[in-house]
């Protein structure tokens, strides 16, 4: 029975896999393809089918990993050029995206503050824009592996075109910022926190900064190592440095919940605070079978130290002004979030093991 094996397509696919590492010049591709075709032609004259001859020819050349390493030695400049292309593209693309996002916020802030009298509806619109940007970043994080694979494929095949596109993105972003520039020298951070004087605008702005940080870190590790870019790989057996950095970022986001009403309900404020820690603790507990307590301790130790030290100082300085004591509630919320995340994570971990 005749097979649909096509030698030209097989050779092209095989070489494309090696070339995807970025270590083959055009002359190398032609030489490798010619060598494979010649080997297949010689083997078919000895009675082998084209598919069998192709398999034998590949084995004689060596594994793809071996060929990649050999071409890395022969063409060291190719690897260096690839690194520079990724670096320049990453800088230009991130700068352009940040510029477009900033231009959008400047436009929204400027439209809201244009008449001087800011309505509650306008404030809700600003908070909604913050949440929409958070959602967009969340989608990017969710599809990060597909995005990283697409960018790597395009950078390997058409690096110059990708650099031109990134430069155009920067130009468009700069033009957009100039077009919507406010008649003020104040930064968007100052406007969001001090001009609107609204707790929901302030909290959603902090949430946007947090999501931006998580998105950048997520994309960096995804591009660097796509196979390890899953939630399981990230939270499974995490390093101490990762836990400390993640814990610090969580502390910043949790601290921003203090501006949410009701301001005089210390217990509710503590629960807000703990809810942020619950999410991280749940992920750590769910994706780890052993050493969960150690991981949670490293994850929460920095936040607890900051809350106790700065919290006590703040409470003492405000005591004479009639402010309630808040430090115990925030510390309790942090610990409750860690415990709740641990219980929830372990419960779903064991439930999934029973299903499997």
C-alpha positions in Angstrom: 0.0 0.0 0.0 1.5 3.3 -1.0 2.2 5.8 1.7 1.8 9.6 1.6 5.4 10.2 2.7 7.0 13.3 1.1 10.7 13.5 1.4 10.9 17.2 0.6 8.4 18.1 3.3 10.1 15.7 5.8 13.5 17.3 5.2 12.1 20.8 5.5 10.3 20.0 8.7 13.4 18.3 10.2 15.6 21.3 9.4 13.0 23.8 10.6 13.1 22.1 14.0 16.9 22.6 14.2 16.7 26.1 12.7 14.1 27.1 15.3 17.0 27.3 17.8 18.4 30.1 15.7 21.8 28.6 14.9 21.6 27.9 11.2 22.6 30.3 8.5 20.9 30.0 5.1 24.1 28.2 3.7 23.9 25.7 6.6 20.3 25.0 5.8 21.1 24.3 2.1 24.1 22.1 3.1 22.2 20.1 5.6 19.2 19.6 3.3 21.5 18.5 0.5 23.3 16.0 2.7 20.0 14.5 3.8 18.7 14.2 0.2 21.9 12.6 -1.0 21.9 10.1 1.9 18.2 9.2 1.2 18.9 8.8 -2.5 21.8 6.5 -1.9 19.8 4.4 0.6 16.8 4.1 -1.7 19.0 2.6 -4.3 19.8 -0.2 -1.8 16.2 -1.2 -1.5 14.9 1.0 1.3 11.7 3.1 1.0 12.1 6.8 1.1 10.6 6.9 4.7 13.0 4.2 5.9 15.9 5.9 4.2 15.1 9.2 5.8 15.0 7.6 9.2 18.3 6.0 8.7 19.8 9.3 7.3 18.6 11.2 10.4 20.2 8.7 12.8 23.5 8.9 11.0 23.5 12.7 11.3 22.8 12.5 15.1 20.0 13.7 17.3 18.6 17.1 16.9 20.0 18.2 20.2 23.5 17.1 19.1 23.2 19.0 15.8 21.9 22.1 17.7 24.9 22.1 20.0 27.3 21.5 17.1 25.9 24.5 15.1 26.0 26.6 18.3 29.8 26.0 18.3 30.2 26.7 14.6 27.9 29.8 14.6 28.4 31.5 18.0 27.4 34.9 16.5 24.0 33.6 15.6 23.1 33.0 19.3 24.4 36.4 20.3 22.4 38.1 17.5 19.3 36.2 18.6 19.8 37.4 22.2 20.1 41.0 21.0 17.0 40.7 18.8 15.0 39.4 21.7 16.3 42.1 24.0 15.7 45.0 21.6 12.3 43.7 20.6 11.3 43.2 24.3 12.4 46.7 25.3 10.6 48.3 22.3 7.4 46.3 22.6 7.1 46.8 26.4 7.8 50.5 26.0 5.2 50.8 23.3 2.6 48.9 25.3 3.3 50.9 28.4 3.0 54.1 26.4 -0.4 53.1 24.9 -1.7 52.1 28.3 -0.5 55.4 29.8 -2.1 57.3 26.9 -5.4 55.6 27.6 -5.2 56.5 31.3 -4.2 60.1 30.5 -7.2 60.4 28.2 -9.6 59.0 30.7 -8.2 61.0 33.6 -8.2 64.2 31.5 -11.8 63.7 30.3 -12.9 63.1 33.9 -11.1 66.2 35.3 -11.8 68.5 32.4 -14.8 70.3 34.0 -13.3 70.3 37.5 -16.4 68.7 39.1 -15.9 65.0 39.2 -19.2 63.0 39.5 -19.5 59.5 41.1 -20.3 58.1 37.6 -17.0 59.5 36.3 -15.2 57.9 39.2 -16.8 54.6 38.5 -15.8 54.9 34.9 -12.2 55.4 35.9 -12.3 52.4 38.2 -13.9 50.4 35.4 -11.1 51.3 33.0 -8.5 50.1 35.6 -10.4 46.8 36.0 -10.6 46.4 32.2 -6.9 46.8 31.9 -6.4 44.3 34.7 -8.6 41.9 32.8 -6.6 42.4 29.6 -3.4 41.7 31.5 -5.0 38.6 33.0 -5.9 37.4 29.5 -2.3 37.9 28.5 -1.1 35.9 31.5 -3.6 33.1 30.8 -2.5 32.8 27.1 1.2 33.6 27.9 2.5 30.3 26.4 0.7 30.8 23.1 1.9 34.4 23.0 5.5 33.5 23.8 5.5 30.7 21.2 4.1 33.1 18.5 6.7 35.8 19.3 9.6 33.3 19.3 8.5 31.9 16.0 8.2 35.3 14.4 11.5 36.5 15.9 13.3 33.5 14.5 11.8 33.7 11.0 11.5 37.5 10.5 13.5 39.3 13.2 13.9 42.5 11.2 10.2 42.8 10.5 9.4 42.2 14.2 11.9 44.9 15.2 10.3 47.3 12.7 6.8 46.5 14.1 8.1 47.2 17.7 9.6 50.5 16.6 6.3 51.5 15.0 4.5 50.5 18.2 6.7 52.9 20.1 6.1 55.7 17.6 2.3 55.2 17.8 2.5 55.2 21.6 4.5 58.4 21.7 2.1 60.1 19.3 -0.9 58.9 21.3 0.6 60.3 24.5 1.3 63.7 22.8 -2.2 63.8 21.4 -3.9 63.3 24.8 -1.4 65.1 27.0 -3.1 66.9 30.0 -2.5 70.5 30.7 -0.6 69.6 33.9 2.8 68.2 34.8 1.4 65.8 37.3 2.0 62.1 36.8 -0.8 59.6 36.4 0.2 58.0 39.7 -0.4 61.4 41.5 -3.7 62.0 39.7 -5.1 58.5 40.5 -4.1 58.7 44.2 -4.6 62.4 45.1 -6.7 64.2 42.5 -9.7 61.8 42.5 -9.7 61.1 46.3 -11.8 58.0 45.8 -11.0 54.7 47.5 -12.2 52.5 44.6 -10.1 54.4 42.1 -7.1 54.2 44.3 -7.5 50.5 45.0 -8.1 49.6 41.4 -5.0 51.6 40.4 -2.9 49.6 42.9 -4.5 46.4 41.6 -3.5 47.5 38.0 0.1 48.1 39.1 0.1 44.6 40.8 -1.3 42.9 37.7 1.3 44.8 35.5 4.1 43.5 37.7 2.8 39.9 37.6 2.3 40.1 33.8 5.8 41.3 33.2 7.3 38.6 35.4 5.0 35.9 33.9 6.0 36.8 30.3 9.7 37.0 31.2 9.8 33.5 32.6 7.5 32.2 29.8 9.7 33.5 27.0 12.8 32.2 28.9 11.4 28.7 29.5 8.0 28.0 27.9 7.9 24.5 29.4 8.0 25.8 32.9 5.4 28.5 32.4 2.5 26.7 34.0 1.0 27.6 37.4 2.1 24.1 38.6 5.7 24.7 37.7 5.7 28.2 39.2 4.3 27.3 42.6 5.6 23.7 42.8 8.7 23.7 45.0 9.3 27.5 44.8 12.6 29.1 45.7 13.0 31.2 48.8 13.7 34.3 46.7 10.5 33.7 44.7 8.5 33.4 47.8 10.0 36.6 49.3 9.4 38.6 46.1 5.9 37.3 45.7 5.2 37.9 49.4 6.4 41.5 49.1 4.2 42.1 46.0 1.2 40.5 47.9 1.9 42.8 50.9 1.8 45.9 48.7 -1.5 44.9 47.2 -3.0 43.8 50.5 -1.9 47.1 52.1 -3.8 49.0 49.4 -7.1 47.5 50.7 -6.8 49.8 53.7 -8.4 52.6 51.7 -11.5 50.6 51.0 -14.6 51.5 53.1 -15.8 51.1 55.8 -12.8 52.8 57.3 -14.0 52.4 60.9 -14.6 48.7 60.7 -11.2 47.2 61.7 -12.3 43.6 61.4 -13.6 44.0 57.8 -10.4 45.8 56.9 -8.4 42.8 58.3 -10.5 40.4 56.2 -9.9 42.5 53.1 -6.2 42.2 53.9 -6.3 38.5 54.5 -8.2 37.7 51.3 -5.2 38.8 49.2 -2.9 36.5 51.1 -5.5 33.7 50.9 -5.1 33.5 47.1 -1.3 33.1 47.2 -1.4 30.6 50.1 -4.0 28.6 48.3 -1.8 28.2 45.2 1.2 27.3 47.2 -0.7 24.7 49.3 -2.5 23.2 46.2 0.6 22.7 44.1 2.9 21.2 46.8 2.8 17.9 48.5 5.5 18.5 51.0 7.2 21.4 52.9 4.0 23.5 52.6 4.5 25.0 56.0 8.0 26.2 55.2 6.8 27.7 51.9 4.0 29.5 53.6 6.3 30.9 56.3 8.7 32.4 53.7 5.7 33.7 51.8 4.2 35.5 54.7 7.2 36.4 56.9 8.1 39.7 55.2 4.5 40.9 55.2 4.0 40.0 58.8 7.3 41.8 59.8 6.3 44.9 57.9 2.7 44.9 59.4 3.9 44.5 62.9 6.8 47.0 62.8 5.2 49.8 60.7 1.7 49.0 62.0 2.7 49.5 65.7 4.6 52.7 64.8 1.5 54.1 62.9 -0.9 53.1 65.6 1.2 54.8 68.3 1.6 58.0 66.2 -2.2 58.2 65.6 -3.4 57.2 69.1 -3.8 60.8 70.3 -5.9 61.6 67.2 -8.6 59.1 68.1 -7.7 56.5 65.3 -8.5 52.9 66.2 -5.8 50.3 66.8 -5.4 48.5 63.4 -2.2 46.4 63.6 -3.7 43.3 65.4 -6.5 43.1 62.8 -4.2 43.3 59.8 -1.8 40.8 61.4 -4.8 38.5 62.2 -6.1 38.9 58.6 -2.7 37.9 57.2 -2.4 34.8 59.3 -6.0 33.9 58.7 -5.4 34.2 54.9 -2.4 31.9 55.1 -4.3 29.4 57.2 -7.4 29.6 55.0 -5.3 29.2 51.9 -3.6 26.2 53.4 -6.8 24.5 54.4 -8.5 25.2 51.0 -5.4 24.2 49.0 -4.9 20.9 50.8 -8.6 20.1 50.6 -8.7 20.5 46.8 -5.3 18.8 46.5 -6.6 15.6 48.2 -9.9 15.8 46.3 -8.0 15.8 43.0 -5.9 12.9 44.1 -9.0 10.9 44.9 -10.5 11.6 41.5 -7.3 10.6 39.7 
